Amino acid sequence: MSEFEQMLNESFKTIKTGEVVKGTVLAVKENEVCVNIGYKHDGLIKFEDLTADASELKAGDEIEAKVVKINDGDGNVILSQKRMRVERESAVLQEALENQTVLTAVVDEVVKGGLTATVDDVKVFIPASLVSDHFEKDLTPYAGQEISFIVTEYVPKKHRVIGDRKQLLITERKAALKSVLDNINVGDIVEGTVKNVKDFGAFIDIGGADGLLHISEMSWGRIKNPNRLYKVGDQVRCFVKNIEGEKIGLSVKFPDENPWNNAEVKYAVGNVVTGKVARLTDFGAFVELDNGIDGLLHVSQITRERIEKPADALTEGQEVTVKVTGLDLENKKISLSMKALLPREERPARQGRGGHRNEDNLTTADGTVNIEAYIKKMDAEEARKEAALKAAEKAEAAKEALEDKAVEVKAEVAEKVEEVKEAVAEKVEAAAEKAEEVKEALAEKVEDVKEAVAEKIEEIKENFEKKDE
């Protein structure tokens, strides 16, 4: 074909806005590429509208692009490769929407209300409420991270693409939970990682599913603050205590490790043992003999000397050596004595008439000891001490029961508060997301009006150009 014939064909060739044309690179200029598209005017592609680096292009390369504007005012046709690819990718997004195809992309930005990611030059918005299967106040750790999601909304005209990561996580979690539930039974020993610590317990990841290690199952002893015992990331060996629906209860209180198992031997009456003063009361001290085993050291059994309160002779944390004077396995109570280990003191003989008033009738008229009266007095004294001790123990037991109940109630309240907080946070997030959607809708409406006006102006220009031709 002669040059004249080619020019003649080009003069008759027509193109329209939105059409995809093929051409040959004529030159790579300072900020644009000049392309011969077989039309009476050459095409220009700005560097920012290229899908490849401009440095990779050279004269003679074949190129394909979309017609954005037929005449830029200087007689050039404005082209764009990016717009062409966006339109082609719209088919991919539409298919992803219809088939719920999982897409993967790197998070570009953490914006108000969620995350943005780009899939082949198409920006996808993932609302904060759809980022995770639980509320996350801070989304900044997601910046630059690769995430997977599905498309739940796609409006090409408005350039609106909404992604949902939450559905994938929920599906994965349910699958993992089902797998765990299908393969574990009550009593099974499992190992897991502390995922979260609350006032009422710790959540343990046991291989894709979370189990709750309640505060009451963390130790044979008394625990007031789970955070002092466990930290996020700690490895925990535990066993499945119960399974209720999808809830898995865990415990580290292995039955064979119960400290009371051999208490009848280890803490038999007469045995001498050591322990630490755990807490002090007005009537005595509780000595921790083992994890979960405390013995009562009554104030009368601390020393031979009279003391007003245990704190006069002992301090919390002090290590003491004591003798077991009583063991009640049924009620799990142990009585201790420090005084029983002290050497006996010789008391001076009681004086008869003239040196001692015989108010208690402990001596006879001739000065000898009244054995019967002495035994009665000792029995009465022992009975009084025993009654006082039982009353004190009963009061302490009631106090402990109240404290345990308080801890239990506090844990239940904390658990409920956590649920309410999450529910409120989700509602606040949903409201923020709705506000963001309204804002976006208004912005899109403005953009639609601008595009409509621009298209109308372009149409009018094209009509004038056709008339001139």
LUMMAR-267368 format. One line per field, with one value per residue (C-alpha): residue number from 1; residue in one letter; x, y, z. Coordinates in steps of 0.05 Angstrom, whole numbers, plus 5000, padded with zeros to 4 digits. Layout:
N
num c(NUM;...)
residu c(A;...)
x c(X;...)
y c(Y;...)
z c(Z;...)
This chain:
469
num c(1;2;3;4;5;6;7;8;9;10;11;12;13;14;15;16;17;18;19;20;21;22;23;24;25;26;27;28;29;30;31;32;33;34;35;36;37;38;39;40;41;42;43;44;45;46;47;48;49;50;51;52;53;54;55;56;57;58;59;60;61;62;63;64;65;66;67;68;69;70;71;72;73;74;75;76;77;78;79;80;81;82;83;84;85;86;87;88;89;90;91;92;93;94;95;96;97;98;99;100;101;102;103;104;105;106;107;108;109;110;111;112;113;114;115;116;117;118;119;120;121;122;123;124;125;126;127;128;129;130;131;132;133;134;135;136;137;138;139;140;141;142;143;144;145;146;147;148;149;150;151;152;153;154;155;156;157;158;159;160;161;162;163;164;165;166;167;168;169;170;171;172;173;174;175;176;177;178;179;180;181;182;183;184;185;186;187;188;189;190;191;192;193;194;195;196;197;198;199;200;201;202;203;204;205;206;207;208;209;210;211;212;213;214;215;216;217;218;219;220;221;222;223;224;225;226;227;228;229;230;231;232;233;234;235;236;237;238;239;240;241;242;243;244;245;246;247;248;249;250;251;252;253;254;255;256;257;258;259;260;261;262;263;264;265;266;267;268;269;270;271;272;273;274;275;276;277;278;279;280;281;282;283;284;285;286;287;288;289;290;291;292;293;294;295;296;297;298;299;300;301;302;303;304;305;306;307;308;309;310;311;312;313;314;315;316;317;318;319;320;321;322;323;324;325;326;327;328;329;330;331;332;333;334;335;336;337;338;339;340;341;342;343;344;345;346;347;348;349;350;351;352;353;354;355;356;357;358;359;360;361;362;363;364;365;366;367;368;369;370;371;372;373;374;375;376;377;378;379;380;381;382;383;384;385;386;387;388;389;390;391;392;393;394;395;396;397;398;399;400;401;402;403;404;405;406;407;408;409;410;411;412;413;414;415;416;417;418;419;420;421;422;423;424;425;426;427;428;429;430;431;432;433;434;435;436;437;438;439;440;441;442;443;444;445;446;447;448;449;450;451;452;453;454;455;456;457;458;459;460;461;462;463;464;465;466;467;468;469)
residu c(M;S;E;F;E;Q;M;L;N;E;S;F;K;T;I;K;T;G;E;V;V;K;G;T;V;L;A;V;K;E;N;E;V;C;V;N;I;G;Y;K;H;D;G;L;I;K;F;E;D;L;T;A;D;A;S;E;L;K;A;G;D;E;I;E;A;K;V;V;K;I;N;D;G;D;G;N;V;I;L;S;Q;K;R;M;R;V;E;R;E;S;A;V;L;Q;E;A;L;E;N;Q;T;V;L;T;A;V;V;D;E;V;V;K;G;G;L;T;A;T;V;D;D;V;K;V;F;I;P;A;S;L;V;S;D;H;F;E;K;D;L;T;P;Y;A;G;Q;E;I;S;F;I;V;T;E;Y;V;P;K;K;H;R;V;I;G;D;R;K;Q;L;L;I;T;E;R;K;A;A;L;K;S;V;L;D;N;I;N;V;G;D;I;V;E;G;T;V;K;N;V;K;D;F;G;A;F;I;D;I;G;G;A;D;G;L;L;H;I;S;E;M;S;W;G;R;I;K;N;P;N;R;L;Y;K;V;G;D;Q;V;R;C;F;V;K;N;I;E;G;E;K;I;G;L;S;V;K;F;P;D;E;N;P;W;N;N;A;E;V;K;Y;A;V;G;N;V;V;T;G;K;V;A;R;L;T;D;F;G;A;F;V;E;L;D;N;G;I;D;G;L;L;H;V;S;Q;I;T;R;E;R;I;E;K;P;A;D;A;L;T;E;G;Q;E;V;T;V;K;V;T;G;L;D;L;E;N;K;K;I;S;L;S;M;K;A;L;L;P;R;E;E;R;P;A;R;Q;G;R;G;G;H;R;N;E;D;N;L;T;T;A;D;G;T;V;N;I;E;A;Y;I;K;K;M;D;A;E;E;A;R;K;E;A;A;L;K;A;A;E;K;A;E;A;A;K;E;A;L;E;D;K;A;V;E;V;K;A;E;V;A;E;K;V;E;E;V;K;E;A;V;A;E;K;V;E;A;A;A;E;K;A;E;E;V;K;E;A;L;A;E;K;V;E;D;V;K;E;A;V;A;E;K;I;E;E;I;K;E;N;F;E;K;K;D;E)
x c(5000;5028;5036;4981;4933;4950;4936;4872;4848;4867;4826;4765;4778;4735;4744;4701;4712;4718;4743;4806;4856;4922;4982;5057;5101;5129;5168;5177;5178;5191;5125;5084;5087;5067;5030;5009;4939;4923;4880;4887;4915;4967;4951;4985;4992;5014;5066;5017;4967;5016;5012;5087;5148;5159;5233;5213;5182;5217;5197;5167;5136;5065;5017;4943;4903;4834;4810;4796;4788;4786;4814;4852;4847;4913;4888;4916;4878;4885;4896;4902;4926;4905;4833;4833;4861;4812;4754;4782;4794;4722;4703;4749;4718;4648;4666;4697;4633;4588;4631;4656;4727;4780;4826;4893;4925;4972;4940;4957;4930;4895;4842;4785;4734;4776;4831;4845;4880;4893;4875;4906;4900;4829;4822;4783;4755;4749;4707;4734;4675;4693;4768;4766;4719;4726;4729;4797;4805;4873;4881;4951;4986;4951;4989;5033;5006;4980;4907;4854;4782;4721;4683;4613;4596;4619;4592;4636;4603;4617;4685;4660;4689;4676;4718;4701;4755;4710;4670;4733;4758;4691;4689;4761;4747;4685;4722;4780;4731;4695;4760;4781;4714;4714;4781;4780;4743;4734;4797;4844;4910;4924;4977;4961;4982;4953;4914;4881;4878;4816;4796;4755;4806;4850;4833;4879;4889;4891;4902;4853;4800;4798;4786;4773;4818;4774;4805;4780;4817;4884;4913;4898;4910;4870;4881;4857;4889;4900;4948;4998;4999;4993;5017;4997;5042;5054;5052;5002;4994;4922;4865;4794;4749;4683;4652;4586;4565;4621;4650;4712;4729;4802;4838;4909;4886;4905;4871;4936;4971;4920;4963;4911;4921;4975;4959;4943;5016;5052;5012;4998;4989;5057;5095;5141;5135;5156;5115;5107;5060;5007;4963;4951;4885;4867;4862;4921;4963;4950;5013;5019;5047;5038;5003;4930;4942;4941;4945;4919;4970;4926;4951;4956;5002;5054;5094;5092;5091;5024;5015;4956;4957;4998;5029;5067;5109;5101;5103;5072;5121;5161;5183;5164;5173;5110;5082;5017;4969;4905;4884;4813;4815;4740;4738;4810;4834;4902;4919;4990;5033;5100;5094;5094;5165;5190;5226;5182;5193;5195;5144;5157;5116;5052;5053;5003;4974;5013;5044;4987;4912;4876;4819;4812;4817;4878;4912;4886;4892;4959;4988;4986;4958;4884;4890;4815;4807;4869;4844;4776;4808;4853;4793;4753;4812;4821;4746;4747;4806;4774;4709;4746;4787;4725;4690;4751;4757;4683;4689;4750;4715;4655;4703;4739;4672;4651;4718;4713;4642;4665;4719;4669;4618;4673;4694;4623;4612;4677;4657;4589;4621;4669;4610;4573;4636;4646;4573;4576;4642;4611;4551;4596;4638;4576;4551;4619;4619;4548;4570;4630;4585;4539;4600;4625;4557;4554;4624;4606;4543;4585;4634;4577;4551;4621;4629;4561;4577;4646;4615;4563;4617;4657;4596;4583;4656;4653;4590;4624;4685;4642;4607;4676;4697)
y c(5000;5068;5125;5163;5104;5097;5171;5165;5106;5143;5203;5159;5119;5140;5126;5140;5153;5089;5048;5005;5018;4987;5027;5035;5078;5136;5169;5169;5242;5277;5258;5224;5172;5189;5132;5122;5092;5093;5155;5224;5247;5213;5188;5211;5171;5207;5168;5163;5128;5073;5004;4994;5037;5088;5070;5001;5030;5050;5071;5014;4977;4954;4983;4980;5032;5062;5126;5177;5240;5247;5317;5350;5418;5410;5356;5297;5236;5223;5150;5110;5040;5041;5055;4999;4951;4974;4959;4891;4877;4896;4830;4795;4832;4817;4744;4747;4778;4726;4665;4691;4680;4694;4751;4768;4837;4880;4933;5001;5045;5044;5097;5122;5067;5011;4988;4998;4948;4948;4891;4904;4980;4975;5001;4957;4984;4937;4967;4961;4917;4868;4865;4813;4764;4804;4878;4910;4982;4992;4971;5000;4932;4913;4966;4932;4863;4815;4796;4753;4774;4765;4818;4832;4894;4920;4981;4994;5060;5088;5053;5022;4955;4929;4871;4826;4789;4774;4720;4683;4684;4661;4604;4585;4588;4545;4494;4494;4489;4431;4396;4405;4383;4322;4301;4317;4289;4309;4290;4296;4331;4388;4441;4512;4585;4640;4684;4733;4744;4772;4782;4718;4673;4663;4642;4587;4571;4495;4487;4532;4535;4574;4543;4581;4568;4597;4632;4576;4524;4559;4532;4488;4551;4616;4663;4735;4762;4717;4769;4753;4680;4682;4727;4728;4679;4633;4558;4520;4445;4432;4383;4388;4395;4402;4414;4451;4462;4502;4523;4486;4490;4477;4464;4456;4423;4352;4302;4263;4327;4344;4362;4330;4261;4238;4289;4233;4212;4277;4316;4261;4285;4291;4306;4366;4407;4475;4528;4602;4648;4663;4711;4736;4742;4764;4692;4661;4652;4610;4574;4551;4481;4466;4497;4493;4469;4517;4499;4541;4563;4588;4649;4605;4557;4608;4617;4602;4675;4711;4754;4797;4781;4737;4798;4809;4747;4732;4767;4747;4708;4684;4612;4572;4502;4473;4409;4379;4374;4360;4334;4335;4304;4309;4384;4394;4427;4422;4448;4469;4488;4522;4519;4443;4445;4491;4459;4451;4500;4478;4515;4531;4488;4522;4546;4524;4566;4628;4635;4625;4637;4573;4606;4550;4494;4466;4448;4413;4439;4406;4439;4379;4386;4372;4327;4324;4400;4411;4363;4397;4465;4440;4407;4471;4512;4463;4464;4540;4542;4489;4528;4592;4557;4526;4593;4626;4572;4578;4653;4646;4593;4640;4696;4652;4630;4702;4720;4661;4681;4753;4729;4685;4741;4789;4740;4732;4807;4818;4766;4799;4869;4843;4818;4884;4923;4883;4891;4966;4972;4935;4982;5043;5015;5000;5071;5099;5054;5078;5150;5135;5102;5163;5207;5163;5161;5237;5241;5189;5229;5291;5250;5222;5292;5314;5254;5265;5338;5319;5266;5315;5367;5313;5292;5364;5372;5309;5332;5398;5360;5316;5377;5408;5345)
z c(5000;4979;5029;4992;4999;5073;5085;5046;5089;5152;5130;5124;5189;5248;5322;5383;5456;5496;5437;5445;5389;5369;5346;5339;5383;5344;5400;5476;5497;5563;5597;5543;5488;5416;5381;5308;5312;5238;5247;5217;5284;5328;5397;5461;5526;5589;5629;5688;5641;5621;5651;5642;5656;5599;5598;5573;5510;5445;5375;5335;5394;5386;5437;5455;5492;5503;5470;5525;5483;5407;5405;5462;5428;5392;5345;5386;5409;5484;5501;5566;5579;5652;5637;5586;5637;5690;5644;5628;5701;5715;5684;5733;5791;5766;5762;5832;5858;5825;5843;5910;5886;5939;5919;5950;5954;5996;6040;6011;6066;6133;6124;6167;6169;6141;6093;6019;5973;5899;5852;5783;5790;5818;5889;5937;6002;6062;6118;6189;6208;6153;6167;6223;6257;6321;6336;6326;6348;6315;6242;6231;6237;6171;6132;6080;6098;6046;6060;6026;6017;5974;5935;5964;5924;5856;5820;5759;5741;5811;5816;5880;5902;5973;6000;6059;6098;6157;6120;6103;6174;6202;6151;6167;6242;6237;6195;6245;6304;6271;6258;6331;6359;6314;6342;6416;6476;6548;6585;6526;6540;6492;6483;6462;6460;6502;6453;6501;6577;6611;6684;6681;6647;6586;6516;6490;6416;6414;6339;6303;6358;6422;6490;6554;6614;6668;6728;6773;6731;6729;6794;6854;6895;6894;6834;6836;6773;6712;6682;6737;6716;6640;6584;6510;6473;6533;6517;6560;6573;6594;6586;6560;6621;6584;6516;6510;6438;6407;6474;6499;6573;6592;6658;6683;6747;6728;6776;6786;6807;6861;6922;6968;6936;6987;7041;7092;7087;7075;7128;7178;7250;7282;7217;7216;7152;7125;7089;7077;7113;7060;7099;7170;7207;7277;7302;7266;7203;7141;7120;7047;7050;6976;6916;6937;7009;7067;7141;7199;7251;7308;7347;7409;7372;7348;7411;7486;7501;7498;7435;7416;7342;7294;7261;7327;7312;7238;7170;7104;7060;7121;7118;7180;7206;7238;7266;7240;7299;7261;7192;7165;7095;7085;7095;7071;7135;7169;7238;7252;7311;7321;7396;7395;7369;7424;7484;7545;7602;7675;7715;7790;7838;7860;7932;7983;8037;8053;7985;7936;7938;7922;7885;7834;7886;7850;7916;7977;8048;8058;7995;7948;7877;7869;7807;7793;7796;7753;7699;7699;7690;7634;7600;7605;7578;7521;7506;7505;7458;7414;7410;7395;7341;7309;7309;7278;7226;7210;7203;7158;7116;7108;7089;7038;7009;7002;6970;6922;6905;6894;6847;6811;6805;6783;6729;6705;6704;6667;6616;6607;6603;6550;6509;6516;6498;6435;6416;6428;6390;6331;6331;6334;6278;6237;6248;6227;6167;6148;6155;6110;6059;6058;6049;5993;5960;5959;5931;5878;5861;5850;5808;5767;5752;5732;5687;5655;5641;5613;5568;5544;5528;5491;5452;5431;5410;5369;5334;5316;5290;5246;5217;5202;5167)
